[in-house]
Amino acid sequence: MMSEREHAERLTSIFGRTADVLAHSAGLAEEHAQRDERLGRLGHAARERQAAERARDAAQLARLRAASWEELFRELDELERRADERDRRADERERVADDREHAADERERIADGRERAADGSAARRYDDRALGSSGAPHRSEAALRHADEALAYARERVSRLAAERQAREESA
């Protein structure tokens, strides 16, 4: 089945070609009328001039119809452009929402890391008192390193997301 765009293009082409053929026909009829006048056949010349006039009128009508279909084609293009822009904005809003959700997840992960680090720090203080500060590495130090790494990653990610968002806003 033919799309609206294809239909509009086809009708525009048909009306344009029809207008060209009718204009050519009008020219031929006018030439015949001039020939008939030179030969003294005034009745034939009058009929040829009427035919030429009808052909010119029909050509003009075909051109008008072609122009109206071209206008419809431009309107369809504009509607598609607007729909594409609306879709692009919706996609952008969805990306921003995803970025916000991801940033919230990162903040939650950082808070969990800090909480674990705080729990680990308390456990290390207990272990140090119990073991007499032997200086041996504890699980709490690993938790602190993990929390520091998570915090650094989250800060980097949030900065990157903010830069990407700013770039998208500037390009829009």
N, C-alpha and C positions, 0 to 999 in steps of 0.2 A: 504494500500500500504506500502511496506517495505521501510524504510529509507536507505540512502547510508550506514550508519554505520551498520545497521542490515544486509544489503546485504553483506558488506565486512566481517562481522563476520561469516555469514553463509558460504560464499565461502571459507574462511580460514579454517573453521571446516571441510567442505566437502573435500577439498584438503588434509588436514592433515590426515583424516580418510582413504581416498583413498590411500595415500602414505603408511600408516601402512598396509592396506590390501594387496597392491601390494608387499611390502617387505616380508610379510608373505608368499604370493604366490611364490615369488622367492625362498624363503627358502625351501618350499615344493618341487618345481621343482628340486632344487639342490639335495635334498634327493632322489627323484625318479631317478635322473641321476646316483647317486652313487649306488643305488640298481640295476639299469639296468646294470651298468658296472660289478658289482659283479656277476650278472647272465649271463654275456657274451653278453648282447644285446646292442652292441655298437651303433648301429643306433638309437635305442630308447634313449639311454643315451645322444647322441649328440643333438637330438631334445629337450630333457628335459633341457639341458644346454642352448640351444638357447632361450627356453621359460623363463628360469630363468633370462637370461641376459636381455631379453625384459622387464620382470617384474621389474627388478632392475632399468632399464632406465626409465620406466614409473613412478616408485616410486620417483626417483630423480626429474623428471619433476613435479610431483604433489607437492613435497616439495618446489620446486622453486616457483611454483604458489602460494602455501600457504604463503610463505615468502613475495611474492610481494603484496598479499592482506593484510598481516599484516603491511607491510610498508605503504600501502595506508591508513589503519586504523590509524596508528600513525600520518600520515600527516593530516588526518581529525581531529584528536584530537588537533593537533597543530593549525590548522586553527580555530577551535572552541575556543581554549584558547586565540588566538590573537583577535578574534572577541569579546570575553568576556572582555578582557583587554581594547579594544577600547571603548566598551560600558561603562565600569567602568570609564574610563577617561572622556567620554562625560557627564556622570552623575555627576562626580566631577566638571567639568567646569560649568554645569548647577547650581549645588549647590552654587558654588562660586559666580556666577552671581546673584543668588537669594539673597545670603548674602549681596552682594554689594548693590543691590537694596533696601534691607531692611535697611541697614545702612544709605543709602541716605535718605530713608523715615524718619528714626529716626532723622537724622541731620535736616531735614526740620521741623519735629515736634518740635525739640528743639528750632530752630530759631523762629518758630511761638510762642512758649511759652515765649521766651525771649522778643519778640516783644510785646506780650500781657502784660508781666510783666512791660515792659517799659511804655506802655500805661497806665497800672494800677497805676504805680508809679507816673506818671504825674497827673493822676486823683486824687490820694491820696493827692499830694501836693496842688492841687487846693482845694480839700475838706477841708484839714487842714487849709488852709488860710481862706476859706469861713466859716468854723465852729469854727474857733479859736482853733484848735488842741484839740479837745475834748478827743482824745484818744480812741474813739469807733472804733471797728474793721470795716474796709472798704472792699469793694469788691476787691480792689487792693491787699490787703494782701492775700486774697484767691488766686488771680491770681499768686502772687509771690510764694506761697506755691506750687501751681500747676506746675509752671515753674520749681521750684527746684526739685520737684518729677519727672517731665519729664526728666530733665537733669540727675538726678541720675540714673533713669531707663535706659536711653539711654547709659550712660557711662558703666553701668553694662552689657548691652546687647552687646555693641561693644567689650568689654573685653572678654565676653564669646564667641562671634563669632570669635574673633582673636585667642583665645585659641583652639577652635575647628578646625579652619583652620590649625593652626600650628600642631596639633595632626594628622590631615589627611595627611599633607605634610610629617611628620616624619614617618608615617606608610607606605607611598607609596614608 
